[in-house]
């Protein structure tokens, strides 16, 4: 045999030895493969060729293990499978408990650690609903730690003071915020904030405070010309009236027409009547009152859950 033939033989023997120690026939289970061609697309190469070091790091063949080592491997494998089953079951349970409204409404903030029930509240944020409205009156808030649960309840859409109001189902839209107070409502019911709600702050204490953005009396169509025109003293008095304020004291010499106008118009109910048809009358904020006399949430180590009308989890908040 000449030198060239010997070289080829040694190369072939070396390749054969390398093929054997890196898995031999077992390598058929992994590595690079070629998909058969179809009418839709040509053959493709997929997979990876394992490196030599990958094969060296493989566990020893079970034929070389003692019975005790084999048993230990089986126990470890069984434990892995049991852990996987437990994980899968937890995921299934979690999915079964997840509301279809998840991510549509979320608990954005909590002041549940406050010690005064009238200052204890949480904030819900309504995300983009694509024009959809959600009915959430029968949704509940639940303490996972104590088990206490309470529904959000009905609301007054257009609240008048000192008169009966119609309670209705709570529908919310995308972009709105819902402040859920644990305590009682200062005006007796839950309601939506509007451009006249600031008047309520003059005689009631709300937490958090309601913004005072009512229309100014001085911007009304005041009678400044004609036989019943307001005099300068009246107009000066009106200029000094703050937003969302009902005057409680009037000068003794105030013009009668001016006094009567302010008593009739500078108040919450008349503001609503005058502006309720404006396109920007309603604000993107609700005040919900759960009417509790005691705190609902723990001061710490609390998990608050928002659940839909099927009792499924929409969102949770922990602190």
Secondary structure, DSSP 8 states (H G I E B T S, - for coil): --HHHHHHHHHHHHHHHHHHHTTGGGGGGSS-EE----SSS---EES----HHHHHTS---GGGS-HHHHHHHHHHHHHHHHHHHHHHHHHHHHHHTB-TTTTTEEEEEE-TT-SSTTT-EEEEEE---TT-EEE-TT-EEEETTT--EEE---BBSS--SSS----B--EEETT-EEEEESS--TTSS-EEEETTGGGGGGTS--SS--------GGGS----SSTT---HHHHHHHHT--TT-------TT--HHHHHHHHHHSSHHHHHHHHTTSTT-EEEEEEEE---SS--S-SSS-EEEEE-TTS-EEEEEE-
